[in-house]
Amino acid sequence: MKPKQTQTAEYGRKKSFRSLFEIWLLQHLQAIIFSLGQLCRNPIASFLTASVIGISLALPAGFFIILENTRLITAGWEGSVEITAFLKMDVDDDAAREFAKKLSGQSDIAKVDLITREQALEEYRQLSGYTHALDALDENPLPSLLLIKPALGEFSEKTAEELLNKLQAVPEIENAQYDQQWVKRLNAIIGIVQRIVLILAVFLGIAVLIIIGNTIRMLIYHRRSEIEVAKLFGATDGFIQRPFLYSGFWYGLFGGVIAWALITISLLLLQAPADSLAQLYASNFKLIGLTIKDALLLILSGILLGLIGSWISVQRHLRAIEPA
């Protein structure tokens, strides 16, 4: 059993630590409220600064949302990879059906759809508008064709080329083509644009740091006399810089919220035209927006930039102020 004096000393240390923690917490709470009050005293200037930060954050985030929607569309196109095989003119409909059935049994082919010569002519008649010119022809000039969907389990550019070469070597096929290069080119362009957006995000992040740093510098300049008096009474740099750091926190927070609002409103305005376009193409595509995780990440990015920008400005300008 511990002596009574030892127990009293331990109790005193715990109580002292608790008191110090409560004082530290109270000081930070006072700094948070004070910095928010300073922003509320100049609501227009504070709102304009937060709006500039919000726009700077919303631009790269909005571009990333557009790229994600574009990737979602192209992913659907890549999933509909198809090889078109034109049969020779001397292959009749019965032989074409037998050939299509034979191809559909191969392991590297998922599905084969046959379009006979008559079906191809009728479809061309409806789409082209040359009804009278086609009626004047003595015979159907169009061949039967097969729409071949490769098995996508281990599908790649190499397997597509191998299947295409194999089909072109079949005697019944006059020509086979695989036209997905434009999708790959589009994906390459998206990759370049994504890199550009990333660079833009870095530049705009630096711009946010400069904006917040300059704003905090002005706050320090306007409160120079208060800072000098506080230092005369023995206030530490840590005590003095807290309100300025929390001012950066508030600017970053409000800027992140404004960025989220701008992106959300923009997507709501684009939703109706996007739905109309999707209906014209018989698609179920829906614009994707910011998830809760994305929104929190956007706001946290604003807060982090605000704290970093204010800390850099405070470290540079606050130490230069000394009481005369």
C-alpha positions in Angstrom: 0.0 0.0 0.0 1.4 3.4 -1.1 2.1 6.1 1.6 -0.5 8.8 1.9 2.0 11.5 0.8 2.8 9.6 -2.4 -0.9 9.2 -3.2 -1.4 12.9 -2.6 1.5 13.8 -4.9 0.1 11.6 -7.7 -3.3 13.1 -7.3 -1.8 16.6 -7.4 0.1 15.7 -10.7 -3.1 14.3 -12.3 -5.1 17.3 -11.2 -2.4 19.7 -12.5 -2.2 17.9 -15.9 -6.0 18.0 -16.2 -6.0 21.7 -15.4 -3.3 22.4 -18.0 -5.3 20.4 -20.6 -8.5 22.3 -19.8 -6.6 25.6 -20.1 -5.1 24.5 -23.4 -8.5 23.4 -24.7 -10.1 26.6 -23.6 -7.5 28.7 -25.3 -8.0 26.9 -28.6 -11.8 27.2 -28.3 -11.4 30.9 -27.6 -9.1 31.3 -30.7 -11.6 29.4 -32.9 -14.5 31.6 -31.8 -12.4 34.8 -32.0 -11.2 34.0 -35.5 -14.7 33.2 -36.7 -15.9 36.5 -35.1 -13.2 38.4 -37.0 -14.5 36.9 -40.3 -18.1 37.8 -39.4 -17.1 41.4 -38.8 -16.3 41.7 -42.5 -18.8 39.4 -44.1 -18.5 40.6 -47.7 -14.7 40.5 -47.8 -14.6 37.2 -46.1 -17.2 35.8 -48.5 -15.3 37.0 -51.5 -12.1 35.5 -50.3 -13.8 32.2 -49.5 -15.5 32.3 -52.9 -12.2 32.7 -54.7 -10.9 29.7 -52.8 -14.0 27.7 -53.6 -13.7 28.4 -57.3 -10.1 27.4 -57.2 -11.0 24.1 -55.6 -14.1 23.5 -57.7 -12.3 23.8 -61.1 -10.0 20.8 -60.8 -12.6 18.8 -58.9 -15.2 19.5 -61.5 -12.9 18.5 -64.3 -12.2 15.2 -62.5 -16.0 14.6 -62.2 -16.3 15.2 -66.0 -13.5 12.8 -66.7 -15.0 10.1 -64.4 -18.3 10.4 -66.3 -16.5 10.2 -69.6 -14.7 7.1 -68.4 -18.0 5.6 -67.4 -19.4 6.1 -70.9 -16.3 4.7 -72.6 -16.3 1.7 -70.3 -19.7 0.8 -71.7 -18.4 1.1 -75.2 -15.4 -1.1 -74.5 -17.8 -3.7 -73.1 -19.6 -3.9 -76.4 -16.6 -4.9 -78.5 -17.8 -6.4 -81.7 -16.2 -7.8 -84.9 -18.1 -7.5 -88.1 -17.5 -10.3 -90.6 -18.8 -9.9 -94.2 -19.5 -13.2 -95.9 -18.8 -14.0 -99.5 -21.6 -13.4 -102.0 -21.9 -17.1 -102.9 -22.7 -18.0 -99.3 -26.5 -18.5 -99.1 -28.7 -18.0 -96.0 -28.7 -21.6 -94.9 -25.0 -21.9 -95.2 -24.6 -18.6 -93.3 -26.8 -20.0 -90.5 -24.7 -23.2 -90.2 -21.5 -21.2 -90.3 -22.8 -18.8 -87.5 -23.8 -21.8 -85.4 -20.4 -23.3 -85.8 -18.6 -20.1 -84.8 -20.8 -19.6 -81.7 -19.6 -22.9 -80.4 -16.0 -21.7 -80.2 -14.5 -20.9 -76.7 -13.2 -17.4 -77.7 -16.6 -16.3 -79.1 -19.4 -15.3 -76.8 -22.2 -14.6 -79.3 -22.8 -14.5 -83.1 -25.7 -12.6 -84.7 -26.5 -13.2 -88.3 -27.8 -10.5 -90.6 -29.0 -12.1 -93.9 -28.7 -10.4 -97.2 -32.4 -9.5 -97.2 -32.3 -8.1 -93.7 -29.2 -6.0 -94.6 -31.0 -4.7 -97.7 -34.1 -3.8 -95.8 -32.2 -2.1 -93.1 -30.2 -0.1 -95.6 -33.4 0.8 -97.4 -34.9 2.3 -94.3 -31.8 4.2 -93.2 -30.5 5.5 -96.6 -33.7 6.7 -98.1 -32.7 5.4 -101.6 -35.8 3.2 -101.9 -36.4 3.8 -105.6 -32.8 3.3 -106.6 -32.6 0.0 -104.7 -35.8 -1.2 -106.3 -34.3 -0.6 -109.7 -31.4 -3.1 -109.0 -31.6 -6.6 -110.5 -30.2 -8.3 -107.5 -29.3 -7.7 -103.9 -25.7 -6.2 -103.8 -25.3 -6.7 -100.1 -23.7 -9.7 -98.5 -24.7 -11.5 -95.3 -22.7 -10.4 -92.3 -22.0 -11.7 -88.8 -21.8 -9.6 -85.7 -19.3 -11.5 -83.5 -18.9 -10.7 -79.8 -15.6 -12.0 -78.4 -15.5 -13.7 -75.0 -14.4 -11.0 -72.6 -13.0 -13.2 -69.9 -9.4 -12.7 -71.0 -10.1 -10.2 -73.8 -7.3 -7.9 -74.8 -6.0 -6.1 -77.9 -3.8 -9.1 -78.7 -6.6 -11.7 -78.4 -8.8 -9.4 -80.6 -6.1 -9.3 -83.3 -5.6 -13.1 -83.1 -9.4 -13.7 -83.5 -9.6 -11.2 -86.3 -6.7 -12.9 -88.2 -8.3 -16.3 -87.7 -11.7 -15.1 -89.0 -10.1 -13.6 -92.1 -8.5 -16.9 -93.0 -11.9 -18.7 -93.0 -13.0 -19.4 -96.7 -16.6 -18.2 -96.1 -15.5 -14.7 -94.9 -14.7 -12.1 -97.4 -13.6 -9.5 -94.9 -13.6 -9.0 -91.1 -13.0 -5.7 -89.2 -12.5 -4.7 -85.7 -13.0 -1.0 -85.1 -12.3 -0.1 -81.5 -9.2 2.0 -82.1 -11.2 5.2 -81.7 -12.2 4.1 -78.2 -8.5 3.6 -77.3 -7.6 6.9 -78.8 -10.3 8.5 -76.7 -9.0 6.8 -73.6 -5.5 8.1 -74.4 -6.9 11.6 -74.8 -8.7 11.3 -71.5 -5.4 10.2 -69.9 -3.6 13.3 -71.2 -6.5 15.6 -70.0 -6.4 13.9 -66.6 -2.7 14.7 -66.4 -3.4 18.3 -67.4 -6.2 18.6 -64.7 -3.7 17.2 -62.1 -1.2 19.9 -63.1 -4.0 22.5 -63.0 -5.0 21.3 -59.5 -1.4 21.8 -58.3 -1.3 25.3 -59.7 -4.6 26.2 -58.2 -3.6 24.7 -54.9 -0.6 27.0 -54.9 -2.9 29.9 -55.8 -5.1 29.1 -52.7 -2.0 29.1 -50.5 -1.0 32.5 -51.9 -4.6 33.9 -51.4 -4.8 32.7 -47.8 -1.3 33.7 -47.0 -1.9 37.2 -48.4 -5.2 37.5 -46.4 -3.5 36.4 -43.2 -0.7 38.9 -43.9 -3.2 41.7 -44.1 -4.9 40.5 -40.8 -1.5 40.6 -39.1 -0.8 44.0 -40.5 -4.1 45.5 -39.2 -3.5 44.0 -35.8 0.1 44.9 -35.5 -0.5 47.2 -32.5 -2.4 44.5 -30.6 0.4 42.0 -31.3 3.1 44.4 -30.0 1.1 45.0 -26.8 0.5 41.3 -26.3 4.2 40.6 -26.6 5.0 43.3 -24.1 2.8 41.4 -21.6 4.7 38.2 -22.3 2.4 36.5 -24.8 4.1 33.7 -26.6 4.2 33.4 -30.4 2.1 30.2 -30.1 -0.6 32.1 -28.3 -0.6 35.0 -30.7 -0.6 32.9 -33.9 -3.6 30.6 -32.9 -6.4 33.0 -34.1 -4.6 33.5 -37.5 -4.2 29.8 -38.0 -7.8 29.3 -37.2 -8.7 32.1 -39.7 -7.0 30.0 -42.3 -9.0 27.0 -41.1 -12.3 28.9 -41.5 -11.3 30.2 -45.0 -10.4 26.7 -46.1 -13.6 25.2 -44.6 -15.9 27.8 -46.2 -14.0 27.6 -49.5 -14.4 23.8 -49.6 -18.1 24.1 -48.8 -18.5 26.6 -51.6 -16.6 24.4 -54.0 -18.9 21.5 -53.1 -22.0 23.7 -53.7 -20.7 24.9 -57.0 -20.1 21.4 -58.3 -23.4 20.1 -57.0 -25.4 22.9 -58.6 -23.5 22.5 -61.9 -24.3 18.8 -62.0 -28.0 19.5 -61.2 -28.1 21.9 -64.1 -26.5 19.4 -66.5 -28.6 16.4 -65.4 -31.6 17.2 -67.5 -29.7 17.7 -70.8 -27.6 14.6 -70.1 -30.8 12.5 -69.5 -32.3 13.8 -72.8 -29.1 12.9 -74.7 -29.0 9.5 -73.1 -32.6 8.8 -74.1 -31.8 9.7 -77.8 -29.1 7.0 -77.7 -31.4 4.6 -75.8 -28.9 4.6 -72.9 -29.4 4.4 -69.1 -26.4 6.7 -68.4 -26.7 8.9 -65.4 -24.3 11.7 -64.4 -22.3 10.7 -61.4 -21.6 13.4 -58.8 -19.6 13.8 -55.7 -20.0 11.0 -53.2 -19.9 11.7 -49.5 -16.3 10.6 -49.4 -15.4 12.9 -52.3 -17.2 15.8 -50.7 -15.4 15.3 -47.4 -12.1 15.0 -49.2 -12.8 18.3 -51.1 -13.6 20.1 -47.9 -10.6 18.6 -46.0 -8.4 19.7 -48.9 -9.6 23.2 -48.5 -9.0 23.1 -44.7 -5.5 21.7 -45.2 -4.6 24.4 -47.7 -6.0 27.0 -45.4 -4.0 25.8 -42.4 -0.8 25.5 -44.5 -1.2 28.9 -46.1 -1.9 30.6 -42.8 1.0 28.9 -41.1 3.4 29.9 -43.7 2.2 33.5 -43.6 2.3 33.6 -39.8 5.8 32.2 -39.6 7.0 34.8 -42.1 5.3 37.9 -40.8 4.6 37.4 -37.1 8.2 37.0 -36.0 9.1 40.3 -37.6 6.8 42.2 -35.2 8.6 43.1 -32.0 7.5 45.7 -29.4 9.5 48.9 -29.6 
